[in-house]
Amino acid sequence: IEKESCGDPGTPLYGIREGDGFSNRDVLRFECQFGFELIGEKSIVCQENNQWSANIPICICEYQMLCFQIAYVKLNTIFITNKYSLPVPCLSNFTAPMGTVLSPDYPEGYGNNLNCIWTIISDPGSRIHLSFNDFDLESQFDFLAVKDGDSPDSPILGTFTGAEVPSHLTSNSHILRLEFQADHSMSGRGFNITYNTFGHNECPDPGIPINARRFGDNFQLGSSISVICEEGFIKTQGTETITCILMDGKVMWSGPIPRCGGKHNGQ
């Protein structure tokens, strides 16, 4: 990148860019082709710190049949013909009762200039639990926001960056919206998030901790589960028994999910 330049941010897939200057105070404007809706900023400015004022926007299909037709034609060339194209996994709806959300090309690195949106939709009256298995983003420049609902204005449950793996998250509604933004330079390994859905009067499935046995398969309000560490291992988090309780109007486990590790040497 030249001095006093922000570099070429690219052009959105199915988008049109007006302007070709990348120096300080230069402005780029964007619009989408027919049948596509622009999500993000319509214009960005090259700032004096050599950073664009925002990520480039994305263009999403307004008409489902048009999407299918375009995807069919370009399926084998989309990643070759456009350096800044938006991979299909970057815009997805998840409707299965459990699944996994991966950043693009995880774990090889997600690339640059991304505005990704994933929506997890469960049955009305249920909730959604997120477990973060791996998390590595460029700190302070790339972000993942988790919102409790399906709109951009839904309440934010958490915004995450860097390499610290976030804690578990639970929705209050039956829809979660995950918004991922990456700037034009550097990237991390990405993230691996699993989700499962459950009823309003039950706690999320805590799983079976590694190096442990779990007793109890009922997660309804008032039920308890116990975790016993395998021989040679000790509890590193939580208590032996946790109970599904109602606290501050929310159904949740009475404590952190127990974990076992650090072999005990008998001393």
C-alpha positions as CSV (number, residue, x, y, z in Angstrom):
1,I,0.0,0.0,0.0
2,E,1.4,3.4,-1.0
3,K,1.9,6.2,1.5
4,E,-1.4,8.0,2.3
5,S,-3.4,5.3,0.6
6,C,-6.0,2.9,1.9
7,G,-5.5,0.3,-0.8
8,D,-8.0,-1.2,-3.1
9,P,-11.0,-2.6,-1.1
10,G,-12.5,-4.4,-4.0
11,T,-16.0,-4.5,-5.4
12,P,-18.9,-6.4,-3.9
13,L,-20.1,-9.5,-5.7
14,Y,-23.1,-8.4,-7.9
15,G,-22.2,-4.8,-7.1
16,I,-21.0,-1.7,-8.9
17,R,-18.3,0.7,-7.7
18,E,-18.0,4.3,-8.6
19,G,-14.6,5.8,-8.1
20,D,-11.0,4.5,-8.5
21,G,-9.0,6.6,-6.1
22,F,-7.6,5.1,-2.9
23,S,-5.8,8.1,-1.5
24,N,-6.7,10.1,1.7
25,R,-10.1,11.8,1.4
26,D,-11.0,9.8,-1.8
27,V,-14.6,8.5,-1.8
28,L,-15.9,5.2,-3.3
29,R,-19.6,4.8,-3.9
30,F,-21.5,1.5,-4.3
31,E,-24.8,0.1,-5.6
32,C,-26.1,-3.3,-6.5
33,Q,-27.2,-4.9,-9.7
34,F,-30.9,-5.4,-10.4
35,G,-32.5,-7.9,-8.1
36,F,-30.0,-7.3,-5.3
37,E,-30.2,-5.3,-2.1
38,L,-27.3,-3.4,-0.7
39,I,-26.4,-4.1,2.9
40,G,-23.9,-1.8,4.5
41,E,-22.6,1.7,3.7
42,K,-23.3,3.2,0.3
43,S,-20.1,5.1,0.3
44,I,-16.7,4.9,2.1
45,V,-13.9,7.4,2.6
46,C,-10.2,6.9,2.8
47,Q,-9.3,8.4,6.2
48,E,-6.0,10.0,7.2
49,N,-5.0,6.9,9.2
50,N,-5.0,5.0,5.8
51,Q,-8.1,3.0,6.8
52,W,-11.4,3.0,5.0
53,S,-14.2,4.5,7.0
54,A,-16.2,1.2,6.7
55,N,-16.0,-2.2,5.1
56,I,-17.4,-2.5,1.6
57,P,-21.1,-3.4,1.5
58,I,-22.6,-6.7,0.3
59,C,-25.3,-7.3,-2.2
60,I,-27.9,-10.0,-1.4
61,C,-30.7,-11.4,-3.5
62,E,-34.1,-9.9,-3.2
63,Y,-35.7,-12.6,-5.2
64,Q,-35.0,-16.2,-4.2
65,M,-35.5,-17.8,-7.6
66,L,-33.0,-15.3,-9.1
67,C,-30.5,-16.3,-6.4
68,F,-30.8,-20.0,-7.3
69,Q,-30.4,-19.3,-11.1
70,I,-27.2,-17.1,-10.6
71,A,-25.7,-19.5,-8.1
72,Y,-26.2,-22.5,-10.5
73,V,-24.5,-20.6,-13.4
74,K,-21.6,-19.3,-11.3
75,L,-21.1,-22.1,-8.9
76,N,-17.8,-23.3,-10.5
77,T,-16.4,-19.9,-11.3
78,I,-17.4,-17.6,-8.4
79,F,-14.2,-18.0,-6.5
80,I,-11.9,-17.7,-9.6
81,T,-13.5,-14.7,-11.5
82,N,-13.9,-12.3,-8.6
83,K,-11.1,-11.9,-6.1
84,Y,-13.4,-10.1,-3.7
85,S,-16.5,-12.4,-4.2
86,L,-18.5,-13.3,-1.1
87,P,-18.5,-17.1,-0.5
88,V,-21.9,-18.7,-0.3
89,P,-21.3,-19.8,3.4
90,C,-21.1,-16.1,4.3
91,L,-24.9,-15.7,4.0
92,S,-26.9,-18.6,5.4
93,N,-30.0,-19.5,7.3
94,F,-29.8,-22.5,9.7
95,T,-33.1,-24.2,10.6
96,A,-31.9,-27.6,11.9
97,P,-32.3,-28.1,15.6
98,M,-28.5,-28.3,15.9
99,G,-25.5,-27.5,13.7
100,T,-22.2,-25.7,13.2
101,V,-21.4,-22.2,12.0
102,L,-17.9,-21.8,10.6
103,S,-16.2,-18.7,9.4
104,P,-15.3,-18.8,5.6
105,D,-12.5,-21.3,4.9
106,Y,-12.1,-22.2,8.6
107,P,-9.4,-23.0,9.9
108,E,-7.3,-21.7,7.0
109,G,-8.1,-18.0,7.5
110,Y,-11.2,-16.1,6.4
111,G,-9.7,-13.5,4.2
112,N,-10.5,-9.8,4.0
113,N,-13.4,-7.4,3.2
114,L,-16.2,-9.6,4.6
115,N,-19.7,-8.7,5.8
116,C,-21.2,-12.0,6.7
117,I,-24.6,-12.7,8.2
118,W,-25.8,-16.1,9.5
119,T,-29.3,-16.5,11.0
120,I,-30.2,-19.4,13.2
121,I,-34.0,-20.0,13.3
122,S,-35.6,-22.5,15.7
123,D,-39.3,-23.3,16.4
124,P,-41.3,-20.5,18.0
125,G,-41.3,-20.9,21.8
126,S,-37.8,-22.4,21.8
127,R,-34.3,-20.8,22.5
128,I,-30.8,-21.3,21.0
129,H,-27.6,-22.1,22.8
130,L,-24.1,-21.3,21.3
131,S,-20.9,-23.1,22.2
132,F,-17.7,-21.5,21.0
133,N,-15.2,-24.3,20.2
134,D,-12.5,-22.1,18.6
135,F,-12.2,-18.4,18.0
136,D,-9.3,-16.4,16.4
137,L,-10.0,-13.0,14.8
138,E,-7.7,-10.0,14.0
139,S,-8.0,-8.1,17.3
140,Q,-9.8,-4.7,17.2
141,F,-10.4,-4.8,13.5
142,D,-12.5,-7.9,12.8
143,F,-15.6,-8.6,14.9
144,L,-18.4,-11.1,15.4
145,A,-21.6,-9.7,16.9
146,V,-24.4,-12.0,18.2
147,K,-27.9,-10.5,18.2
148,D,-31.0,-11.8,19.9
149,G,-33.4,-11.6,16.9
150,D,-33.5,-11.5,13.1
151,S,-33.0,-7.8,12.4
152,P,-29.9,-5.5,12.4
153,D,-31.5,-3.6,15.3
154,S,-32.0,-6.7,17.5
155,P,-30.4,-6.5,21.0
156,I,-26.7,-7.5,21.1
157,L,-25.9,-10.4,23.3
158,G,-22.1,-10.0,22.7
159,T,-19.5,-8.6,20.4
160,F,-16.2,-10.5,20.1
161,T,-12.7,-9.9,18.6
162,G,-9.2,-11.3,19.2
163,A,-8.2,-14.8,20.2
164,E,-10.0,-15.3,23.5
165,V,-12.7,-18.0,23.2
166,P,-16.0,-16.5,24.3
167,S,-18.3,-18.1,26.9
168,H,-21.5,-19.9,26.0
169,L,-24.4,-17.7,24.9
170,T,-28.1,-18.4,25.1
171,S,-30.8,-16.5,23.3
172,N,-34.0,-15.2,24.7
173,S,-35.9,-15.6,21.5
174,H,-36.1,-18.4,18.9
175,I,-33.8,-16.5,16.4
176,L,-30.1,-15.6,16.6
177,R,-28.3,-13.3,14.1
178,L,-24.5,-13.6,13.8
179,E,-22.8,-10.7,12.0
180,F,-19.2,-11.0,11.1
181,Q,-17.1,-8.1,9.7
182,A,-13.5,-8.3,8.5
183,D,-11.5,-5.3,7.3
184,H,-9.2,-5.2,4.2
185,S,-6.0,-6.4,5.9
186,M,-4.8,-9.5,7.9
187,S,-7.0,-12.2,9.2
188,G,-7.1,-14.9,11.9
189,R,-7.9,-18.6,11.9
190,G,-11.6,-17.8,12.2
191,F,-14.2,-19.5,14.4
192,N,-16.1,-22.8,15.0
193,I,-19.4,-22.4,16.8
194,T,-21.9,-25.2,17.5
195,Y,-25.5,-24.5,18.4
196,N,-28.5,-26.5,19.7
197,T,-32.1,-25.5,20.3
198,F,-34.2,-26.2,23.4
199,G,-37.5,-25.2,25.0
200,H,-38.3,-22.1,27.1
201,N,-38.7,-24.2,30.3
202,E,-35.5,-26.2,30.0
203,C,-31.8,-25.5,30.1
204,P,-29.4,-26.1,27.1
205,D,-27.8,-29.5,26.8
206,P,-24.5,-29.2,28.7
207,G,-22.9,-32.0,26.8
208,I,-20.7,-34.6,28.4
209,P,-17.4,-33.1,29.5
210,I,-14.1,-34.6,28.3
211,N,-12.6,-37.0,30.9
212,A,-15.9,-37.3,32.7
213,R,-19.2,-39.1,33.1
214,R,-22.5,-37.4,33.2
215,F,-25.5,-38.6,35.2
216,G,-28.9,-37.2,34.2
217,D,-30.5,-36.6,30.8
218,N,-33.4,-34.3,31.9
219,F,-32.8,-30.6,31.3
220,Q,-36.2,-29.4,32.3
221,L,-36.6,-26.6,34.9
222,G,-35.9,-28.1,38.4
223,S,-33.9,-31.0,37.1
224,S,-30.3,-31.7,38.0
225,I,-27.3,-33.4,36.4
226,S,-24.1,-34.6,38.0
227,V,-20.6,-34.9,36.6
228,I,-18.0,-37.3,37.9
229,C,-14.4,-37.0,36.7
230,E,-12.7,-40.2,35.3
231,E,-10.1,-41.8,37.4
232,G,-6.9,-39.8,37.4
233,F,-8.6,-36.5,36.6
234,I,-9.8,-33.6,38.8
235,K,-12.6,-31.0,38.4
236,T,-11.2,-27.8,37.0
237,Q,-14.5,-25.9,36.7
238,G,-17.8,-25.9,38.4
239,T,-19.4,-28.2,41.1
240,E,-20.3,-31.8,40.9
241,T,-24.0,-31.1,40.5
242,I,-25.8,-28.3,38.7
243,T,-29.6,-27.6,38.6
244,C,-31.8,-26.0,35.9
245,I,-33.2,-23.0,37.7
246,L,-35.2,-19.8,37.1
247,M,-33.1,-16.7,37.8
248,D,-34.0,-13.1,37.0
249,G,-36.7,-14.4,34.6
250,K,-34.3,-16.6,32.7
251,V,-34.0,-20.4,32.8
252,M,-30.4,-21.3,33.3
253,W,-28.0,-23.7,35.0
254,S,-27.2,-22.9,38.6
255,G,-23.5,-22.8,37.8
256,P,-20.9,-23.3,35.1
257,I,-20.8,-26.6,33.3
258,P,-18.3,-28.8,35.1
259,R,-15.0,-29.7,33.5
260,C,-12.4,-32.2,34.3
261,G,-8.7,-32.1,33.5
262,G,-5.2,-31.9,35.0
263,K,-4.4,-35.4,36.0
264,H,-4.3,-35.9,39.8
265,N,-1.0,-37.4,41.0
266,G,-2.3,-38.5,44.3
267,Q,-0.3,-35.9,46.4
